[in-house]
Every structure is written in C-alpha cells, then in structure tokens.
Amino acid sequence: MNVPFVLVCLAIIALLGYLAYRRVQAINARIAELDEERARNPLDPFSALMELYRLQEERKRGERE
C-alpha cells in the first residue's frame, strides 16, 4: 500500500467534507433568513394575482402596438 497516496486522499476527502459542511451551514442560514422575512411580510394572494393580471395586460398592449 502506498502510504503517502492514502494520506493525500484522506486529506482531500477531509477538506471536501469540511467545505460541504460549511456550504450546508450557509444554505441553512439563508433559508432561516428567508423564513423570517416571509413571516414578517406575508404574501397577499390577491395583490399578487392583481400584479399578474396587470403584467398580462401590459404585455397584450405591447403586442398590439
């Protein structure tokens, strides 16, 4: 068995595991921020629907001109 090769491979695996752990923590923190923001500003379904209708009307008017 080639000991230096095994040690290098283990070091790379440990580094990749650490980077994956940090990325998961960052993603979880961002999800928590988004959940807090959503809790402070709940989505009003009626205003969102009116915005969609407005965008559709603008697009229809733009196609006619």
Phi and psi in degrees as a GROMACS rama.xvg file:
@    title "Ramachandran Plot"
@    xaxis  label "Phi"
@    yaxis  label "Psi"
@TYPE xy
-90.6376  101.9  ASN-2
-64.687  -46.5597  VAL-3
-59.9824  -39.0908  PRO-4
-62.4536  -43.5824  PHE-5
-63.7339  -41.6658  VAL-6
-64.8383  -41.4315  LEU-7
-64.3457  -43.4896  VAL-8
-62.1936  -41.8186  CYS-9
-64.5713  -38.6175  LEU-10
-64.4827  -42.2104  ALA-11
-64.6402  -43.0322  ILE-12
-62.2094  -42.423  ILE-13
-64.0136  -42.1741  ALA-14
-63.1742  -45.8427  LEU-15
-64.1516  -38.397  LEU-16
-62.9072  -42.4473  GLY-17
-64.3653  -43.6941  TYR-18
-64.6165  -38.4012  LEU-19
-65.0581  -41.1769  ALA-20
-62.2415  -44.5455  TYR-21
-63.5812  -40.1831  ARG-22
-65.5251  -40.5764  ARG-23
-63.7568  -41.1108  VAL-24
-63.4942  -40.9878  GLN-25
-65.3553  -41.418  ALA-26
-65.0098  -43.2155  ILE-27
-62.8434  -39.0359  ASN-28
-64.6771  -41.4154  ALA-29
-66.1595  -39.6326  ARG-30
-63.0861  -40.5889  ILE-31
-63.7088  -40.6727  ALA-32
-61.5348  -44.606  GLU-33
-65.0165  -38.084  LEU-34
-64.0719  -40.9089  ASP-35
-64.9758  -42.3087  GLU-36
-64.2862  -41.1619  GLU-37
-65.7921  -35.0591  ARG-38
-69.4958  -33.6583  ALA-39
-74.9232  -36.2222  ARG-40
-123.932  81.6241  ASN-41
-66.1468  148.632  PRO-42
-76.3961  127.719  LEU-43
-89.6502  110.926  ASP-44
-63.546  -31.488  PRO-45
-71.5127  -40.9964  PHE-46
-68.5758  -34.5822  SER-47
-65.6055  -39.7406  ALA-48
-65.8476  -41.3606  LEU-49
-64.7567  -36.5909  MET-50
-63.9618  -41.1418  GLU-51
-62.7881  -43.3992  LEU-52
-61.9578  -40.7671  TYR-53
-63.3264  -43.1215  ARG-54
-64.7149  -37.5041  LEU-55
-64.5914  -43.2738  GLN-56
-64.4079  -41.2227  GLU-57
-62.2949  -40.3707  GLU-58
-67.1907  -40.6806  ARG-59
-63.6431  -42.2688  LYS-60
-65.113  -36.1904  ARG-61
-67.7195  -32.369  GLY-62
-73.2146  -32.7457  GLU-63
-71.106  -36.6843  ARG-64
